[in-house]
Amino acid sequence: MATTLEDWYKQMPIITRSYLTLSFLTTASCALEILSPFTVYFNARLIFRKMQLWRLFTNFFFFGQMGLDFLFHMFFLARYCRMLEEGSFRGRTADFFFMLLFGGTLLTCCAPFVNVQFLGSSLTFMMVYVWGRRNQYVNMSFLGLFNFTAPYLPWVLLLFSVMLGSSPIVDLLGMGAGHAYYFLEDVYPTITGRRLLKTPTVLLALFPRENTITTPAPPAGAPREIGRVHQQ
């Protein structure tokens, strides 16, 4: 079991592995009282008046108490972050990292207006949204009750979350950031022939692009499983 888990971890692409590791370490440190959630949460006043700039980043790595909800978030983070990085962003690590920076910046700008202190779940939801939009022909099923295609996955998860009594604001923030990126990166250039989002040179130097052969997406009928949600 240990060897299998180690292999699974080492096979993750660098951004997915780094984000998952930081999220686990931050959340575990808070659970063990090595850190306090009050030292990592987003607070605009402390950031800009007290210059506690680390809060701009650490709030993305805390996912609440370690329990089933934490495991659920880690599963979605690991799965969709990895599928994006190994799928439409294969060989383009810099572009993927820039997508996360773009989404994180949008979420940070919105956070003071909606009173959200931790944005990791919203960033995860953004990745789910972008993956769904770029895999629009993948058929899915929720608990075997009804079928839908991948672009509707964020809405299904949002409805499920609301039914469990959670606030929809965190998920809606992620969907808004995901839609903004999808429109500016995939739709707007097709309409106008111009690209507004360009990966900074420093990121391209840090993560050089690789020459890869893109494999075709599996047929829509290929079975896949996503926790509580099943792809057919």
Stockholm file with secondary structure:
# STOCKHOLM 1.0

chainA/1-232         MATTLEDWYKQMPIITRSYLTLSFLTTASCALEILSPFTVYFNARLIFRKMQLWRLFTNFFFFGQMGLDFLFHMFFLARYCRMLEEGSFRGRTADFFFMLLFGGTLLTCCAPFVNVQFLGSSLTFMMVYVWGRRNQYVNMSFLGLFNFTAPYLPWVLLLFSVMLGSSPIVDLLGMGAGHAYYFLEDVYPTITGRRLLKTPTVLLALFPRENTITTPAPPAGAPREIGRVHQQ
#=GR chainA/1-232 SS CHHHHHHHHHTSCHHHHHHHHHHHHHHHHHHTTSSCGGGTSCCHHHHHHSCCTTHHHHTTSCCSSSSHHHHHHHHHHHHHHHHHHHTTTTTCHHHHHHHHHHHHHHHHHHHHHHTCSCCHHHHHHHHHHHHHHHTTTCEEEETTTEEEEGGGHHHHHHHHHHHTTCCSHHHHHHHHHHHHHHIIIIIHHHHHSCCSCCCCHHHHHHSCCCCCCCCCCCCTTCCEEETTEEEC
#=GC SS_cons         CHHHHHHHHHTSCHHHHHHHHHHHHHHHHHHTTSSCGGGTSCCHHHHHHSCCTTHHHHTTSCCSSSSHHHHHHHHHHHHHHHHHHHTTTTTCHHHHHHHHHHHHHHHHHHHHHHTCSCCHHHHHHHHHHHHHHHTTTCEEEETTTEEEEGGGHHHHHHHHHHHTTCCSHHHHHHHHHHHHHHIIIIIHHHHHSCCSCCCCHHHHHHSCCCCCCCCCCCCTTCCEEETTEEEC
//
